[in-house]
Amino acid sequence: MSELINQINDAVWSYVLASTLIGCGLWFTWRLKFMQFRMIGEMIRLLGDSATRPQQAGQSHVSSFQAFAISVATRVGTGNLAGVATAIAIGGPGAVFWMWVTALIGASTAFVESTLAQLFKRPHKESFIGGPAFYIERGMHCRWMAVLFAILLTMTFGLINNSTQTNTICRAMEQAFGWSPFWVGAVIAAATLFIAFGGIRRIAHVSSVLVPVMAIGYLILALVIIAMNISLVPQVLKVIVDNAFGIGQVAGGSLGTTIALGVRRGLFSNEAGEGSAPNVAATADVTHPVKQGLIQSLGVFTDTLLVCSCTAFIILISGLYRNPELNGIALTQSALQSEIGTLGPVFIAIAILLFAFSSIIGNYYYGEANIRFMTQNRHVMTLYRVLSAGVMVMFGAMATLELVWSLVDLFMALLTACNLVAIVILGRYAFRLFDDYRRQKRAGIKEPVFHRSSLPEIADEIECWE
């Protein structure tokens, strides 16, 4: 079964979706005047202000920083440790280059989809709620497509993606400690169910604590290893660039495979254009939609250019990517073991536990938001919680590596295609919001404010921003 799914994935990703994803990113980058490069300072300022601003007594909304933390929690996970290793093992070192390209271009795509999610968000008892299903329905007046997206996202993230994260945790724990995948999966399922039934506020709190700890710890270790092998860095960069264009192919398949794997693993990791991050971007309480769009763009850089690059350099410095026996999280663990000894697999096992578990709870919320879009029936929500946090977590613990990755690639392709159609059509509103934000900043307004009257032709479709 996994072989058939892989054949479909190769055809879709190699010939259709990779070029479409990059093409849309290039269009958004040009139309927004290279926003992701020119406004990095503003992105960092906005994130810092949100992280240090004290929450007012009685306030129930999710802060901009908490929304950022949840989205990074889902981004920084299996894709950064196992996904990068898989891309290098199958596509060669050049796949890393195409992961970078996907991130640099995709940051503009992430801005557009998250800004649209803020524009068309709805009030909710715990926070705001929104995402692609909401902007497809309100912005495009296409209910069937909105429902289709909600179903695809719920299956991709709430169900299948969670099995991928659990599979990686269990493989890492088995290799490092010899623990049974069944019991590791059972503990993860129990913890996920506890957090899931606590709602978005509990998810936001857990993510805002886990994400900074796990990301900073992993980055410090990776930078130490790179510094210890600084003389090899120029050679590593040369191998990446040469292999990216089919020169000096030392591992992996053809050039097409290298590009497709780089884009696939890049998208799985940073999710730019996939339509997942907008679901949590919509929950943030901000004064202008563009603010959260900018912050979500920064999340793409954090994920791929920092965390993924660290994993890639550790693997390439070790030289173990040439070993056909190693793939996925086992390759990352072996590479780290070659640098720091027997503590390597243990450290990666703990890191992947934090990385992937934070992804599981974030993925769960993506599905919850889209279930709420389709129905308010509490029995349906309870069933989803059991399936997402319980059944699929256990399925991932027991399934094979090849099956879970094949399934997530297939559904990720369908989900991304649906979202790209929507943001290309609705992108003009994100452009106008960006121009409005820049206009206010040039006028000396430090914190721009948006009112729905600024877009009179769709003011009736916007439920917030009075």
N, C-alpha and C positions, 0 to 999 in steps of 0.2 A: 504493500500500500504506500509506504513512504517513498519507494522508488518512482511510482506513478505521479505522486504529488510533486516530487522533485523535478520531474520532466516538465510538468505544467509550470512550476515556478521558474525554471530556467527560461522557458519560452516567454513568459509574461515579463519577467524582470529584464532579460537581456535585450529584448526587442521593443518593448512598449514603455513600461513604467519608469525605468531608469532615465531614459531620454526625456520623458514627459515631466518627471519630477525636477530634473535639472533645468529644463526649459522654462517651467513656471517660476522657478527660483531666480533665474536670470531676468525674466520679465519684471518680477517684483523688485529685484535689486535695482534695475535701471529706473523703474518708475518712481521708486522711493529715494532716488539719488544716492545709492550706496549707503543707506541709513545704518546698516549693521556695522559699518566701519567708522562712519563719522560721529555716531552718537554713543559710543562705548562709555564715554565719561558720564553722560546723562543716565545711562542704564545703571552704572555703578552707584551714582548718587541716589537715584530713586530707590534702589534696593537697600542701600545703607540707611536712608531716612526711614524706610518702613521697618527695618529690623530693630532700630533703636527707639522708635516712637512707642511710648507706653500705651497700653490698651486702656481705654476709658472704662470706668466702672459701669457694669451693666451692658457693655457693648457685646453683641453676639456675632458680628460679622467676622469673616476670615480676613486677616490682614494681607496686604500685598506680599509681604515676605513669606507668610505661611503658605499662600498659594504657590509661590515660587518654590518653596521647599517641597511641597507635595509633588509638583511636576518634575523637579529634579530627582525626587525619590523614585519616581517611575522610570526616569531616563537612566539614572545611574544605578545599574543593576547588572543582570546577566549579560547584557550586550557589551558592557565595558570590560568584562573579564573573560567570559566564555565566547561571546560573539566576536570580539576582536581576534581571539585565537583561532576560531573557526574560519574567519575571513582570510587570515594569513595562511592557515594550513591548506585551504582549498584554492584560494585565489592568488596566493603568493604575497610577498611583502608590498607589492604595488597596490593592493586593496586598501592599505592604510591611506595612501594618497587620495584615493577616491572617497574615502570616509571624510577626509579633511575638506575636500571640495563640496561634498554634500552638506557639511556643517556650515561652511562659509557662505554658500549660496542659500542654504535652507534657513538661515537666521531671518532672512527677509520674509520667507514663507511663514515661519513661526510668528513673526510680528503681525502679518495680515490676519491669520486665522484667530489669534488671541485677541486682537483688537476688535474683530467682528463679534467674537464671543462676548466681550464686554458690552458692546453696543446693543446687542439683542438679548442680554441677560434678563432674568425675571426675579422678582422678590421671592424669598423662600423663608420658612420659619427659622432655620439655623443660619442661613447666609443667603447669598444670591445663588442662582442656579442657571446654567446655560451651556453652550457648546454648539458644535456644528448642526446637530438635529434642530436646535432652536433657531439658528440663523438661516438654515435652509427653509424651514417652515415660514418664518416671519419675513425674511428678506426675499425669498424666491417664490413664496406661496405655493410650495410643492410638498404637500403632506406625505405623499407616498415615498418620495425620495428621503424625506426626513426620517420616516419610520425605518426605511431600509438601512440608513446610516446607523440609527440607534441599535438595530438588531445586530449589524455587523460589528459595531464597537463593543457591544455587550459580549458577543461571542469571542471577539479577538482579545480584548483585555480582561474582561471579567471572568472569562472561562479559560481559553486556550493559553493566553500569555502567562497566566498564573501557574499553569502546569509547567511551562518552560522554566520559570523562576525556581519552582520547587525542585524540578529535576536537577538543576545545576547545584542547588544547595545540597541535595542528597548525595550526588556524585562526589562533591567536594568533601563532605563529612565522611563518606565511606573511605575515600582515599587517605584522608588525614588521620582519622581515628578508628576506622573499621566499623562505624556505626551502621546499623540496619536502616536502609532507606524507608522501610515501612514505619518504624518508630519515629524517625526524624520527621517524616511527612505528617504523622499524627500530631506531634507537638506543634508543628507549624500551623496545621489546620486549626487546632484549638486556640492558639494565640491570635490567628487571623479572625476567627469568629468572634472572639472577645472584643477586638478593636472594631470590627465591622458593625456590630450591634450598638456601638457607641456613637455612630454618626460621624459627620464631617468634622465636627469640633475635636473629637478624640483623634481622628486621623491626622488632622492638622497639627495637633500638639505632638504626637509621636514623631511625625515626619520632621518637624522643625527642630527636634532634638537629635534624631538619628542622622539626618543628612549632613550637617556640618561636621559631626564627629567622624563619620565614616569617610567622607571625602577628604578632609584634611589629613587624617591618619594615613590613608593610602597614598596621597600625593607626596607626603613627607618621605615615606619609605621609597617610593619610586624615584624621587629626586636624588636621594642618597645613593641609590644603585646607579643611576645615570652619572652622577658626579664621580663615583668610583671607577666608571668605565668611560670617562669623558673622551679619551683618545679614540674610542670606537664610534662616537656619535657621527662624525663626518661620513664614515663608511656606511653606517646604517641609513643615513639620509640619502646617500647615493644609491644604495640598493632599492630603497623605496621608490625614488623617482624613476630610476631606470626600469624597474619592474612594472611601474604604473603604465608605461608606454610600450611594454613588450620587449624591452632591451634587457639582455642578460637574464632571461627567465630562469630563476634558480629554484623555484618551488611553485606549486599551483598549476592551473591550467592555462587556457588561452587568454589573450588580451580581453576578449569579451567577457570571459569568466571573471577575470580580475576586476573589471569595471563593475559588472553586475553585483559581484559579492561585496565590493566596497560600498556601493550605493545601498544594497539591501541591509548590510550590517550597520551602516551609518544611519539609515532610517530607523532600524530597530532600536538603536541606541538613543538618538536625539529626538526622534519622533516628529521632526519638522515636516509639516504637510500631511501628516497621518490623521490629524483631527482628534487626537487624544488630549494633548495638553490644554486646548481651549476649554475643555470641560471643567478644569480646575481654575484656569485663568478667569473664568466668568464669576467665580465665587468671591474674588477680591473686592474689597471696598476701597475704591479710588475716586478721584475727582474728575478724571478724564480717561477714556478708554485706551488712549495711546500709552499711558503710563504702564499698564500691565502688558501691553504689546511689547514695549521696549524691554521690560524685565524678563519676559519669556524668551526673547531673542538671546539675552545673556545666558539663559539656561542651556541653549544649544551649544554655545561656546564652552561653557563649563563642562558639559558632558563629553563632547567629542574631542575638542582641541586640548583639553587638559587630561581628563581621566582616561579616555580611550588611548590617547597618545602615550601615556605612561605605561599602560599595559603593552602596547605595541613595541615600545623601546626595550622593555624588559625581555620580551620574547625574542626580538631580533638580536639583541646583545648576546643572549645565551646561545644562539645558533641552533636551538632545538627544533625550530620550525621546519627544518629539513627532514626530521624524523617522521616517516609516514605512520608510525604507530601512535603518535600523539595528536590529539585534537581536543577542542573545547576546553573546559576548565582544567582537564588533566595537563594540557600543554602549558597553561599559565602557571599551574602549581609546580610543574617540573622546571620551568624556566626560573621561577623564583627560588626554588631549591638549589639550583646550580649557582645562584648568586649569594644566598645567605645561609645555606645549609638546610638541615632538617626542619628548621622553623618555617621554611618557605611554605610548604603545603598547609601547615597549621594556620599561618597568618592568612593565607588566601581563603581557607575554609571559614575563618571568622569574618573576614571581609565580605565574602560572598553571602554569608548569612545575613549581615546587616544590609548590604546592598540589595540583595534580592528580596528580603523580607519587606523592606521599605517599598520596593516596587510592587509587591503583592498587595499591600494595603492601599497603595495609590491606584493600582489597576482596578481593585474592587470598587473604589469610589467612582471611577469612570463609568463602570457598568451601572452602578446605582443611579447616577444622574440620568442615564439614558433610559433606564427602566421607569424612572419617575416621569420622563417625557412621554412615554407610551401609556402608562397607567398609574393610578394612585392606589390600586388595590394592595392592601398590606399583606395579603396572603401571597401574592406574586412576589413582593419584595422579600418576604421571608424565604420563599423557595429559592430565589436568586442568591440570597446570602448563604444558604446551605450548599448550593451547587458551586458557587464561586469560591467561598472560603473553606469549604469542606471537601466536596466530592472531587473537584478539579485539582485541588492541592494534592490529594492522595493519588489521583491519576498520574500527575506529574512525577510523584515520588517513585512510582512503579514502572512507568513507560520508558521506552528507549530514547536515547538522545536524538536519533535520526527522526523518529516519528514526531516528537514535540516541536522540533525546529521546522520540519516540513510543514506542519499544520499552521504554525504561526506565520510563516512566510506567505502562505497562500491567502490567509484571511487578511493579513496586513496589506497585501496588494489590492484586494477588493476594497478595503476600507479607504486606503489612500486615493484610489481612483475616484471614489465617490466624493471625497472631501475636496480634491483638486478641482473638480467641475464646479463645485459651489463657490470656492474662494476666487476662482478666476472670474466668475460672473459677478460676485459681490465685492470684489476687490476695490472697486471704485469708491466705495464708502470708506474703506480703510485709508485710501489715498487722501480723501478729503479731510478725514479726521487728523491725519498726520500733518497736512498743510495747516489746519486750524491750530494744532498744538504748537507748531513751529512759529506761526504768526503771533501767538500769545507770548511765546518765549522772547521773540525779538522785540515785543512791546514792553519788555521788562517784567512780565508776570512770572514769578518764580514757580508758582503752582497753578498751571492752566486748569480751567474748569470748562466742562462741556454741558450744554443744554440741548435737549432733543429738538428744540426749535431751530437749531442750526441746520438740521436736515428736514425741512418742511415736507418734502415729498414722501417721506417714510415715517414722519413723526407719530402717526397713529399705530405703527407697528412696533414702536419702541416703548416698552413698559416701564423702564426706569429713566433716569436722567431728566427729571422734571425741572 
